[in-house]
């Protein structure tokens, strides 16, 4: 044994194809979520964009639970685009009405989907938040506004627990059977300084632990621990030496799925990944007989999987649509 293995309690059957899943939080939520989408789990990956601090995540969930739309008072013009402090810049637009339409379209769709939601995966990135001086609210995204617009605050574990408990309680008024899996992102925030980042991670770890203690329908998955113990070597990091490499993210997602899925689901996920790789393949020359035969075989394989597993249909449709865009 040349590494320290993180022991993970198995919970087989907790995640299945066809279950409605949301993955929300820091950029590591994208890593796991993207891989689950490739395996055709019915998952929405960061539907409000990347959110790092727990208060911005809780605010997004609260807004989704209530279905309350944003108004012109909630957006602002900066560098030629209309932004919302609660949303990622991918929702920003040159036209104010288009920005509101994109933001409220996401809120409306998620609110409508909430009764079918079975699993919420939350990845906390940092306990440090940038507070908008104008509103005193944490910024989900600063949109490159001047630093003077904000002040920094490090939230304590107890504050995170109380705020998140309220948000989950609101969600469960519409999704009473909702389960939550908490993780803490292993990505270090170098700009804060490594000491400050460790303190931030400690607050998140304590908060996640307490949230799971209070709620029997919640559990913690040790992403942070796997990266720092099983993969404690710079060969498992990307070129910036901060973000996990593709190999590391693959390993963590594999451990996650094997801890939460039964053998039948794992086998189906592997079939789905082979299919989505075919869907994503782009031949050098798309007009050869070989390329056409490949496309036809891929279509037939997709049809077969959906016949045998109708629960894949919605996820496959969303994946195919995203790939064509």
CORNORCOR-V321299 format. One record per residue. N is the residue number from 1. RES is the residue in three letters. SS is DSSP state (H for helix, E for strand, - for the rest). OMEGA is omega in whole degrees, 0 to 359 (999 if undefined). D_FIRST is the distance of its C-alpha to the first C-alpha in whole Angstrom. Layout:
BEGIN
n=N res=RES ss=SS omega=OMEGA d_first=D_FIRST
n=N res=RES ss=SS omega=OMEGA d_first=D_FIRST
END
This chain:
BEGIN
n=1 res=UNK ss=- omega=184 d_first=0
n=2 res=UNK ss=- omega=175 d_first=4
n=3 res=UNK ss=- omega=178 d_first=6
n=4 res=UNK ss=- omega=182 d_first=8
n=5 res=UNK ss=- omega=176 d_first=9
n=6 res=UNK ss=- omega=180 d_first=13
n=7 res=UNK ss=- omega=181 d_first=14
n=8 res=UNK ss=- omega=178 d_first=17
n=9 res=UNK ss=- omega=181 d_first=20
n=10 res=UNK ss=- omega=179 d_first=21
n=11 res=UNK ss=- omega=188 d_first=25
n=12 res=UNK ss=- omega=181 d_first=26
n=13 res=UNK ss=- omega=181 d_first=29
n=14 res=UNK ss=- omega=179 d_first=30
n=15 res=UNK ss=- omega=179 d_first=30
n=16 res=UNK ss=- omega=174 d_first=32
n=17 res=UNK ss=- omega=182 d_first=34
n=18 res=UNK ss=- omega=175 d_first=38
n=19 res=UNK ss=- omega=176 d_first=37
n=20 res=UNK ss=E omega=186 d_first=38
n=21 res=UNK ss=E omega=169 d_first=35
n=22 res=UNK ss=E omega=172 d_first=36
n=23 res=UNK ss=E omega=187 d_first=33
n=24 res=UNK ss=E omega=176 d_first=35
n=25 res=UNK ss=E omega=187 d_first=34
n=26 res=UNK ss=- omega=183 d_first=32
n=27 res=UNK ss=H omega=177 d_first=31
n=28 res=UNK ss=H omega=172 d_first=28
n=29 res=UNK ss=H omega=176 d_first=30
n=30 res=UNK ss=H omega=184 d_first=31
n=31 res=UNK ss=H omega=180 d_first=27
n=32 res=UNK ss=H omega=182 d_first=26
n=33 res=UNK ss=H omega=180 d_first=30
n=34 res=UNK ss=H omega=180 d_first=31
n=35 res=UNK ss=H omega=176 d_first=28
n=36 res=UNK ss=H omega=176 d_first=29
n=37 res=UNK ss=H omega=177 d_first=33
n=38 res=UNK ss=H omega=178 d_first=31
n=39 res=UNK ss=- omega=176 d_first=30
n=40 res=UNK ss=- omega=164 d_first=34
n=41 res=UNK ss=- omega=183 d_first=33
n=42 res=UNK ss=- omega=189 d_first=36
n=43 res=UNK ss=E omega=169 d_first=35
n=44 res=UNK ss=E omega=185 d_first=37
n=45 res=UNK ss=E omega=181 d_first=35
n=46 res=UNK ss=- omega=184 d_first=36
n=47 res=UNK ss=- omega=175 d_first=40
n=48 res=UNK ss=- omega=185 d_first=42
n=49 res=UNK ss=- omega=182 d_first=39
n=50 res=UNK ss=- omega=178 d_first=37
n=51 res=UNK ss=- omega=188 d_first=37
n=52 res=UNK ss=- omega=186 d_first=35
n=53 res=UNK ss=E omega=185 d_first=36
n=54 res=UNK ss=H omega=183 d_first=37
n=55 res=UNK ss=H omega=176 d_first=40
n=56 res=UNK ss=H omega=176 d_first=41
n=57 res=UNK ss=H omega=180 d_first=39
n=58 res=UNK ss=H omega=179 d_first=41
n=59 res=UNK ss=H omega=178 d_first=44
n=60 res=UNK ss=H omega=180 d_first=43
n=61 res=UNK ss=H omega=178 d_first=42
n=62 res=UNK ss=H omega=180 d_first=45
n=63 res=UNK ss=H omega=178 d_first=48
n=64 res=UNK ss=H omega=181 d_first=46
n=65 res=UNK ss=H omega=181 d_first=47
n=66 res=UNK ss=H omega=183 d_first=50
n=67 res=UNK ss=- omega=183 d_first=51
n=68 res=UNK ss=- omega=181 d_first=53
n=69 res=UNK ss=- omega=173 d_first=54
n=70 res=UNK ss=- omega=180 d_first=54
n=71 res=UNK ss=- omega=179 d_first=57
n=72 res=UNK ss=H omega=180 d_first=59
n=73 res=UNK ss=H omega=183 d_first=58
n=74 res=UNK ss=H omega=181 d_first=54
n=75 res=UNK ss=E omega=182 d_first=54
n=76 res=UNK ss=E omega=181 d_first=55
n=77 res=UNK ss=E omega=177 d_first=56
n=78 res=UNK ss=E omega=180 d_first=54
n=79 res=UNK ss=- omega=174 d_first=54
n=80 res=UNK ss=- omega=180 d_first=56
n=81 res=UNK ss=E omega=173 d_first=54
n=82 res=UNK ss=E omega=184 d_first=54
n=83 res=UNK ss=E omega=169 d_first=51
n=84 res=UNK ss=E omega=183 d_first=50
n=85 res=UNK ss=- omega=182 d_first=47
n=86 res=UNK ss=- omega=189 d_first=46
n=87 res=UNK ss=- omega=177 d_first=44
n=88 res=UNK ss=- omega=182 d_first=43
n=89 res=UNK ss=H omega=176 d_first=45
n=90 res=UNK ss=H omega=177 d_first=44
n=91 res=UNK ss=H omega=182 d_first=47
n=92 res=UNK ss=- omega=182 d_first=49
n=93 res=UNK ss=E omega=177 d_first=52
n=94 res=UNK ss=- omega=180 d_first=56
n=95 res=UNK ss=- omega=184 d_first=58
n=96 res=UNK ss=H omega=182 d_first=58
n=97 res=UNK ss=H omega=178 d_first=58
n=98 res=UNK ss=H omega=177 d_first=56
n=99 res=UNK ss=H omega=178 d_first=53
n=100 res=UNK ss=H omega=180 d_first=54
n=101 res=UNK ss=H omega=179 d_first=54
n=102 res=UNK ss=H omega=181 d_first=51
n=103 res=UNK ss=H omega=183 d_first=49
n=104 res=UNK ss=H omega=175 d_first=52
n=105 res=UNK ss=H omega=178 d_first=51
n=106 res=UNK ss=H omega=181 d_first=47
n=107 res=UNK ss=H omega=181 d_first=48
n=108 res=UNK ss=H omega=181 d_first=50
n=109 res=UNK ss=H omega=181 d_first=48
n=110 res=UNK ss=H omega=178 d_first=45
n=111 res=UNK ss=H omega=179 d_first=48
n=112 res=UNK ss=H omega=182 d_first=49
n=113 res=UNK ss=H omega=188 d_first=45
n=114 res=UNK ss=H omega=180 d_first=44
n=115 res=UNK ss=H omega=180 d_first=46
n=116 res=UNK ss=H omega=183 d_first=43
n=117 res=UNK ss=E omega=181 d_first=40
n=118 res=UNK ss=E omega=184 d_first=38
n=119 res=UNK ss=E omega=175 d_first=34
n=120 res=UNK ss=E omega=177 d_first=34
n=121 res=UNK ss=E omega=185 d_first=31
n=122 res=UNK ss=E omega=177 d_first=32
n=123 res=UNK ss=E omega=176 d_first=30
n=124 res=UNK ss=E omega=180 d_first=31
n=125 res=UNK ss=- omega=183 d_first=31
n=126 res=UNK ss=E omega=174 d_first=32
n=127 res=UNK ss=- omega=178 d_first=35
n=128 res=UNK ss=E omega=179 d_first=37
n=129 res=UNK ss=E omega=175 d_first=40
n=130 res=UNK ss=E omega=185 d_first=43
n=131 res=UNK ss=E omega=178 d_first=46
n=132 res=UNK ss=E omega=182 d_first=49
n=133 res=UNK ss=- omega=183 d_first=52
n=134 res=UNK ss=- omega=185 d_first=55
n=135 res=UNK ss=- omega=185 d_first=53
n=136 res=UNK ss=- omega=178 d_first=51
n=137 res=UNK ss=- omega=175 d_first=48
n=138 res=UNK ss=E omega=179 d_first=44
n=139 res=UNK ss=- omega=173 d_first=44
n=140 res=UNK ss=- omega=178 d_first=42
n=141 res=UNK ss=- omega=184 d_first=43
n=142 res=UNK ss=- omega=175 d_first=45
n=143 res=UNK ss=- omega=177 d_first=46
n=144 res=UNK ss=- omega=173 d_first=46
n=145 res=UNK ss=- omega=179 d_first=49
n=146 res=UNK ss=- omega=181 d_first=50
n=147 res=UNK ss=H omega=181 d_first=48
n=148 res=UNK ss=H omega=179 d_first=51
n=149 res=UNK ss=H omega=189 d_first=51
n=150 res=UNK ss=E omega=163 d_first=48
n=151 res=UNK ss=E omega=186 d_first=47
n=152 res=UNK ss=E omega=175 d_first=43
n=153 res=UNK ss=E omega=175 d_first=42
n=154 res=UNK ss=E omega=183 d_first=39
n=155 res=UNK ss=- omega=179 d_first=39
n=156 res=UNK ss=- omega=182 d_first=38
n=157 res=UNK ss=H omega=182 d_first=35
n=158 res=UNK ss=H omega=178 d_first=38
n=159 res=UNK ss=H omega=179 d_first=40
n=160 res=UNK ss=H omega=181 d_first=38
n=161 res=UNK ss=H omega=183 d_first=37
n=162 res=UNK ss=H omega=182 d_first=41
n=163 res=UNK ss=H omega=182 d_first=42
n=164 res=UNK ss=H omega=177 d_first=39
n=165 res=UNK ss=H omega=178 d_first=40
n=166 res=UNK ss=H omega=182 d_first=44
n=167 res=UNK ss=H omega=181 d_first=42
n=168 res=UNK ss=H omega=177 d_first=40
n=169 res=UNK ss=H omega=178 d_first=43
n=170 res=UNK ss=H omega=179 d_first=46
n=171 res=UNK ss=H omega=184 d_first=44
n=172 res=UNK ss=H omega=173 d_first=43
n=173 res=UNK ss=H omega=178 d_first=47
n=174 res=UNK ss=H omega=180 d_first=47
n=175 res=UNK ss=- omega=189 d_first=44
n=176 res=UNK ss=- omega=181 d_first=44
n=177 res=UNK ss=- omega=187 d_first=40
n=178 res=UNK ss=- omega=172 d_first=38
n=179 res=UNK ss=E omega=183 d_first=35
n=180 res=UNK ss=E omega=172 d_first=33
n=181 res=UNK ss=E omega=180 d_first=29
n=182 res=UNK ss=E omega=171 d_first=29
n=183 res=UNK ss=E omega=174 d_first=26
n=184 res=UNK ss=E omega=183 d_first=26
n=185 res=UNK ss=- omega=177 d_first=26
n=186 res=UNK ss=- omega=184 d_first=23
n=187 res=UNK ss=- omega=181 d_first=26
n=188 res=UNK ss=- omega=178 d_first=27
n=189 res=UNK ss=- omega=186 d_first=31
n=190 res=UNK ss=H omega=183 d_first=31
n=191 res=UNK ss=H omega=179 d_first=35
n=192 res=UNK ss=H omega=193 d_first=35
n=193 res=UNK ss=- omega=188 d_first=33
n=194 res=UNK ss=H omega=178 d_first=29
n=195 res=UNK ss=H omega=179 d_first=31
n=196 res=UNK ss=H omega=179 d_first=33
n=197 res=UNK ss=H omega=179 d_first=30
n=198 res=UNK ss=H omega=177 d_first=28
n=199 res=UNK ss=H omega=178 d_first=31
n=200 res=UNK ss=H omega=180 d_first=32
n=201 res=UNK ss=H omega=179 d_first=28
n=202 res=UNK ss=H omega=178 d_first=28
n=203 res=UNK ss=H omega=179 d_first=32
n=204 res=UNK ss=H omega=180 d_first=30
n=205 res=UNK ss=H omega=178 d_first=27
n=206 res=UNK ss=H omega=181 d_first=30
n=207 res=UNK ss=H omega=180 d_first=32
n=208 res=UNK ss=H omega=180 d_first=30
n=209 res=UNK ss=H omega=182 d_first=29
n=210 res=UNK ss=H omega=177 d_first=32
n=211 res=UNK ss=H omega=179 d_first=33
n=212 res=UNK ss=H omega=177 d_first=31
n=213 res=UNK ss=H omega=183 d_first=32
n=214 res=UNK ss=H omega=190 d_first=36
n=215 res=UNK ss=- omega=183 d_first=36
n=216 res=UNK ss=- omega=178 d_first=34
n=217 res=UNK ss=- omega=178 d_first=34
n=218 res=UNK ss=E omega=174 d_first=32
n=219 res=UNK ss=E omega=180 d_first=28
n=220 res=UNK ss=E omega=174 d_first=25
n=221 res=UNK ss=- omega=192 d_first=23
n=222 res=UNK ss=- omega=176 d_first=20
n=223 res=UNK ss=H omega=182 d_first=20
n=224 res=UNK ss=H omega=183 d_first=21
n=225 res=UNK ss=H omega=179 d_first=17
n=226 res=UNK ss=H omega=181 d_first=15
n=227 res=UNK ss=H omega=186 d_first=17
n=228 res=UNK ss=H omega=180 d_first=16
n=229 res=UNK ss=H omega=179 d_first=13
n=230 res=UNK ss=H omega=188 d_first=11
n=231 res=UNK ss=- omega=186 d_first=13
n=232 res=UNK ss=- omega=182 d_first=14
n=233 res=UNK ss=- omega=184 d_first=15
n=234 res=UNK ss=H omega=175 d_first=19
n=235 res=UNK ss=H omega=178 d_first=18
n=236 res=UNK ss=H omega=178 d_first=18
n=237 res=UNK ss=E omega=175 d_first=21
n=238 res=UNK ss=- omega=185 d_first=25
n=239 res=UNK ss=- omega=180 d_first=27
n=240 res=UNK ss=- omega=180 d_first=28
n=241 res=UNK ss=- omega=179 d_first=25
n=242 res=UNK ss=- omega=182 d_first=26
n=243 res=UNK ss=- omega=175 d_first=25
n=244 res=UNK ss=E omega=177 d_first=22
n=245 res=UNK ss=- omega=176 d_first=22
n=246 res=UNK ss=H omega=179 d_first=23
n=247 res=UNK ss=H omega=180 d_first=19
n=248 res=UNK ss=H omega=180 d_first=18
n=249 res=UNK ss=H omega=176 d_first=21
n=250 res=UNK ss=H omega=181 d_first=20
n=251 res=UNK ss=H omega=181 d_first=17
n=252 res=UNK ss=H omega=179 d_first=18
n=253 res=UNK ss=H omega=178 d_first=21
n=254 res=UNK ss=H omega=178 d_first=19
n=255 res=UNK ss=H omega=179 d_first=17
n=256 res=UNK ss=H omega=183 d_first=21
n=257 res=UNK ss=H omega=179 d_first=23
n=258 res=UNK ss=H omega=177 d_first=20
n=259 res=UNK ss=H omega=188 d_first=21
n=260 res=UNK ss=H omega=183 d_first=25
n=261 res=UNK ss=- omega=173 d_first=26
n=262 res=UNK ss=- omega=186 d_first=26
n=263 res=UNK ss=H omega=180 d_first=26
n=264 res=UNK ss=H omega=180 d_first=29
n=265 res=UNK ss=H omega=178 d_first=29
n=266 res=UNK ss=H omega=180 d_first=26
n=267 res=UNK ss=H omega=178 d_first=27
n=268 res=UNK ss=H omega=178 d_first=31
n=269 res=UNK ss=H omega=179 d_first=29
n=270 res=UNK ss=H omega=175 d_first=27
n=271 res=UNK ss=H omega=182 d_first=31
n=272 res=UNK ss=H omega=179 d_first=32
n=273 res=UNK ss=H omega=177 d_first=30
n=274 res=UNK ss=H omega=179 d_first=31
n=275 res=UNK ss=H omega=183 d_first=35
n=276 res=UNK ss=H omega=173 d_first=34
n=277 res=UNK ss=H omega=176 d_first=33
n=278 res=UNK ss=H omega=180 d_first=36
n=279 res=UNK ss=H omega=182 d_first=38
n=280 res=UNK ss=H omega=182 d_first=37
n=281 res=UNK ss=- omega=178 d_first=37
n=282 res=UNK ss=- omega=181 d_first=40
n=283 res=UNK ss=- omega=179 d_first=42
n=284 res=UNK ss=- omega=177 d_first=43
n=285 res=UNK ss=- omega=186 d_first=47
n=286 res=UNK ss=- omega=188 d_first=47
n=287 res=UNK ss=- omega=178 d_first=50
n=288 res=UNK ss=- omega=176 d_first=50
n=289 res=UNK ss=H omega=179 d_first=50
n=290 res=UNK ss=H omega=179 d_first=46
n=291 res=UNK ss=H omega=179 d_first=45
n=292 res=UNK ss=H omega=178 d_first=48
n=293 res=UNK ss=H omega=178 d_first=46
n=294 res=UNK ss=H omega=179 d_first=43
n=295 res=UNK ss=H omega=180 d_first=44
n=296 res=UNK ss=H omega=179 d_first=46
n=297 res=UNK ss=H omega=178 d_first=43
n=298 res=UNK ss=H omega=178 d_first=41
n=299 res=UNK ss=H omega=179 d_first=44
n=300 res=UNK ss=H omega=179 d_first=44
n=301 res=UNK ss=H omega=178 d_first=40
n=302 res=UNK ss=H omega=179 d_first=41
n=303 res=UNK ss=H omega=179 d_first=44
n=304 res=UNK ss=H omega=181 d_first=42
n=305 res=UNK ss=H omega=181 d_first=39
n=306 res=UNK ss=H omega=175 d_first=42
n=307 res=UNK ss=H omega=183 d_first=44
n=308 res=UNK ss=H omega=183 d_first=41
n=309 res=UNK ss=- omega=183 d_first=39
n=310 res=UNK ss=H omega=180 d_first=42
n=311 res=UNK ss=H omega=179 d_first=40
n=312 res=UNK ss=H omega=192 d_first=39
n=313 res=UNK ss=H omega=183 d_first=42
n=314 res=UNK ss=H omega=180 d_first=42
n=315 res=UNK ss=H omega=180 d_first=39
n=316 res=UNK ss=H omega=178 d_first=40
n=317 res=UNK ss=H omega=180 d_first=43
n=318 res=UNK ss=H omega=180 d_first=42
n=319 res=UNK ss=H omega=181 d_first=39
n=320 res=UNK ss=H omega=179 d_first=42
n=321 res=UNK ss=H omega=180 d_first=44
n=322 res=UNK ss=H omega=181 d_first=41
n=323 res=UNK ss=H omega=180 d_first=41
n=324 res=UNK ss=H omega=177 d_first=44
n=325 res=UNK ss=- omega=999 d_first=45
END
